[in-house]
Amino acid sequence: MNAPGIDARLLELLQQASNLQLFQLNSVIERMLADPRRIVQVRKELHMG
């Protein structure tokens, strides 16, 4: 799996992670992305057009 712009070392580590570890990481990422402060910051940086 090669994803452009993603560090190959990170992908390698994720491939070695257990399903539980991936689930926990996913939960943390979802909570971080749902943080209203992050959403406001993204909207400020988003340029339509």
C-alpha positions as CSV (number, residue, x, y, z in Angstrom):
1,M,0.0,0.0,0.0
2,N,1.6,3.3,-1.1
3,A,-0.3,6.4,-0.3
4,P,1.1,9.6,-1.8
5,G,2.4,12.0,0.8
6,I,2.4,9.5,3.6
7,D,5.7,8.5,5.3
8,A,6.6,5.0,4.3
9,R,7.8,4.3,7.8
10,L,4.4,5.2,9.2
11,L,2.7,2.9,6.8
12,E,5.0,0.1,7.8
13,L,4.3,0.6,11.5
14,L,0.6,0.7,10.9
15,Q,0.7,-2.6,8.9
16,Q,2.4,-4.2,11.9
17,A,-0.2,-2.9,14.4
18,S,-2.9,-5.2,15.8
19,N,-6.5,-4.7,15.0
20,L,-7.1,-3.4,18.5
21,Q,-4.3,-0.8,18.1
22,L,-5.7,0.3,14.8
23,F,-9.2,0.6,16.3
24,Q,-7.9,2.7,19.2
25,L,-5.9,4.9,16.9
26,N,-9.0,5.4,14.7
27,S,-11.0,6.4,17.7
28,V,-8.4,9.0,18.8
29,I,-8.2,10.4,15.3
30,E,-12.0,10.7,15.0
31,R,-12.2,12.5,18.3
32,M,-9.4,14.9,17.3
33,L,-11.0,15.6,13.9
34,A,-14.4,16.3,15.6
35,D,-12.8,18.9,17.9
36,P,-14.6,22.2,17.2
37,R,-11.4,24.2,17.4
38,R,-9.9,22.0,14.6
39,I,-13.0,22.4,12.5
40,V,-12.9,26.2,12.8
41,Q,-9.2,26.2,11.9
42,V,-9.9,24.1,8.8
43,R,-12.7,26.4,7.7
44,K,-10.3,29.4,8.1
45,E,-7.7,27.8,5.9
46,L,-10.2,26.4,3.3
47,H,-10.3,28.5,0.1
48,M,-13.3,28.0,-2.1
49,G,-12.9,28.6,-5.8
